[in-house]
Amino acid sequence: MISLEAAIAEEQWELASLYLLLGMLRSALTVPEDALPGLLEALEGEAGG
C-alpha cells in the first residue's frame, strides 16, 4: 500500500487527502467525548480564518 509521503511525491492528491482524513478521524476517536464540541469549534475557527 502506498504511504502518504509517496502519494504526495507522486502527486496523487485524492489519495493524499484520504490519508489525511483518515488520520484526522483516528485522532478524533481518541478525544474524550465531552471534548469533541470544543475540538470541532477549534477546527471550525481554523477553517474560518
BAMI-306452 format. One line per 2 residues: their letters; for each residue x, y, z of N, C-alpha, C, O. Coordinates in nm, 4 decimals. Example, Ala and Ser with C-alpha at 12.3 -4.5 7.8 and 13.67 -1.06 7.14 Angstrom:
as> 1.3190,-0.5690,0.7800,1.2300,-0.4500,0.7800,1.3200,-0.3300,0.7800,1.4236,-0.3319,0.8465  1.2850,-0.2250,0.7080,1.3670,-0.1060,0.7140,1.2900,0.0030,0.7870,1.3409,0.1138,0.8039
END
This chain:
mi> 0.0833,-0.1171,0.0000,0.0000,0.0000,0.0000,0.0886,0.1246,0.0000,0.1917,0.1279,0.0673  0.0498,0.2230,-0.0727,0.1250,0.3470,-0.0842,0.1077,0.4298,0.0437,0.0017,0.4257,0.1062
sl> 0.2105,0.5043,0.0824,0.2044,0.5862,0.2032,0.1655,0.7297,0.1673,0.1651,0.7678,0.0502  0.1332,0.8076,0.2692,0.1015,0.9497,0.2474,0.2186,1.0195,0.1796,0.2001,1.0972,0.0860
ea> 0.3378,0.9914,0.2270,0.4570,1.0534,0.1690,0.4692,1.0208,0.0202,0.4981,1.1089,-0.0608  0.4472,0.8952,-0.0153,0.4565,0.8549,-0.1557,0.3438,0.9155,-0.2377,0.3652,0.9559,-0.3520
ai> 0.2242,0.9224,-0.1808,0.1110,0.9810,-0.2529,0.1397,1.1268,-0.2862,0.1084,1.1730,-0.3959  0.1994,1.1994,-0.1913,0.2341,1.3399,-0.2167,0.3451,1.3485,-0.3212,0.3375,1.4288,-0.4142
ae> 0.4480,1.2656,-0.3053,0.5597,1.2678,-0.4001,0.5133,1.2370,-0.5416,0.5661,1.2915,-0.6385  0.4134,1.1485,-0.5526,0.3622,1.1102,-0.6850,0.2443,1.1971,-0.7297,0.1809,1.1713,-0.8320
eq> 0.2165,1.3022,-0.6489,0.1088,1.3968,-0.6788,-0.0263,1.3284,-0.6955,-0.1062,1.3651,-0.7816  -0.0499,1.2283,-0.6115,-0.1798,1.1609,-0.6074,-0.2610,1.2294,-0.4978,-0.2757,1.1772,-0.3873
we> -0.3133,1.3470,-0.5307,-0.3745,1.4348,-0.4319,-0.5000,1.3765,-0.3679,-0.5238,1.3968,-0.2489  -0.5799,1.3048,-0.4451,-0.7003,1.2456,-0.3873,-0.6636,1.1431,-0.2800,-0.7239,1.1406,-0.1727
la> -0.5654,1.0595,-0.3091,-0.5206,0.9593,-0.2134,-0.4585,1.0267,-0.0917,-0.4830,0.9849,0.0215  -0.3795,1.1291,-0.1134,-0.3178,1.2011,-0.0026,-0.4254,1.2622,0.0875,-0.4135,1.2583,0.2100
sl> -0.5288,1.3179,0.0278,-0.6351,1.3776,0.1090,-0.7088,1.2704,0.1888,-0.7498,1.2959,0.3021  -0.7263,1.1525,0.1327,-0.7902,1.0438,0.2073,-0.7047,0.9996,0.3259,-0.7574,0.9712,0.4335
yl> -0.5735,0.9938,0.3065,-0.4835,0.9603,0.4172,-0.4943,1.0644,0.5282,-0.4974,1.0295,0.6462  -0.5001,1.1921,0.4906,-0.5111,1.2973,0.5908,-0.6446,1.2895,0.6644,-0.6501,1.3076,0.7861
ll> -0.7506,1.2630,0.5913,-0.8818,1.2484,0.6525,-0.8846,1.1298,0.7490,-0.9410,1.1394,0.8580  -0.8246,1.0198,0.7094,-0.8170,0.9026,0.7955,-0.7398,0.9344,0.9234,-0.7788,0.8914,1.0320
gm> -0.6325,1.0081,0.9110,-0.5548,1.0479,1.0282,-0.6347,1.1362,1.1225,-0.6273,1.1206,1.2443  -0.7113,1.2292,1.0660,-0.7959,1.3148,1.1489,-0.9022,1.2330,1.2203,-0.9289,1.2550,1.3384
lr> -0.9628,1.1390,1.1493,-1.0656,1.0542,1.2094,-1.0074,0.9716,1.3236,-1.0669,0.9629,1.4310  -0.8932,0.9121,1.3006,-0.8296,0.8314,1.4057,-0.7962,0.9173,1.5271,-0.8118,0.8725,1.6407
sa> -0.7507,1.0392,1.5047,-0.7200,1.1293,1.6156,-0.8464,1.1697,1.6895,-0.8481,1.1726,1.8125  -0.9521,1.2009,1.6159,-1.0779,1.2417,1.6781,-1.1361,1.1292,1.7637,-1.2008,1.1555,1.8651
lt> -1.1136,1.0061,1.7240,-1.1658,0.8928,1.8008,-1.0969,0.8768,1.9358,-1.1493,0.8094,2.0245  -0.9805,0.9377,1.9520,-0.9081,0.9280,2.0786,-0.9435,1.0417,2.1740,-0.9066,1.0377,2.2914
vp> -1.0148,1.1430,2.1246,-1.0522,1.2580,2.2068,-1.1697,1.2180,2.2960,-1.2632,1.1533,2.2488  -1.1663,1.2554,2.4232,-1.2801,1.2257,2.5104,-1.4093,1.2849,2.4529,-1.4087,1.3934,2.3949
ed> -1.5186,1.2124,2.4699,-1.6449,1.2513,2.4095,-1.6879,1.3932,2.4473,-1.7413,1.4659,2.3635  -1.6655,1.4327,2.5712,-1.7072,1.5659,2.6136,-1.6190,1.6768,2.5571,-1.6546,1.7942,2.5672
al> -1.5053,1.6426,2.4982,-1.4157,1.7421,2.4395,-1.4423,1.7648,2.2910,-1.3891,1.8596,2.2333  -1.5235,1.6799,2.2281,-1.5467,1.6920,2.0842,-1.6063,1.8263,2.0425,-1.5610,1.8830,1.9431
pg> -1.7061,1.8801,2.1139,-1.7585,2.0110,2.0719,-1.6495,2.1190,2.0672,-1.6464,2.2004,1.9749  -1.5614,2.1194,2.1657,-1.4519,2.2165,2.1659,-1.3552,2.1939,2.0512,-1.3068,2.2893,1.9903
ll> -1.3271,2.0677,2.0218,-1.2393,2.0353,1.9102,-1.2996,2.0833,1.7785,-1.2306,2.1433,1.6961  -1.4278,2.0567,1.7593,-1.4944,2.0989,1.6361,-1.4980,2.2510,1.6236,-1.4810,2.3051,1.5144
ea> -1.5203,2.3197,1.7356,-1.5173,2.4665,1.7343,-1.3799,2.5175,1.6947,-1.3684,2.6108,1.6152  -1.2754,2.4568,1.7500,-1.1388,2.4984,1.7183,-1.1088,2.4754,1.5707,-1.0488,2.5607,1.5052
le> -1.1502,2.3607,1.5183,-1.1256,2.3325,1.3775,-1.2054,2.4261,1.2887,-1.1561,2.4708,1.1851  -1.3276,2.4560,1.3283,-1.4099,2.5482,1.2511,-1.3471,2.6871,1.2491,-1.3479,2.7546,1.1462
ge> -1.2927,2.7293,1.3628,-1.2259,2.8581,1.3711,-1.1036,2.8646,1.2807,-1.0770,2.9679,1.2193  -1.0290,2.7545,1.2724,-0.9125,2.7478,1.1850,-0.9536,2.7616,1.0397,-0.8871,2.8309,0.9627
ag> -1.0620,2.6970,1.0016,-1.1085,2.6998,0.8625,-1.1642,2.8376,0.8277,-1.1535,2.8828,0.7137  -1.2229,2.9031,0.9255,-1.2843,3.0322,0.9016,-1.1851,3.1467,0.8895,-1.2204,3.2557,0.8444
g> -1.0609,3.1219,0.9299,-0.9571,3.2215,0.9154,-0.9449,3.3018,1.0362,-0.8614,3.3920,1.0423
END
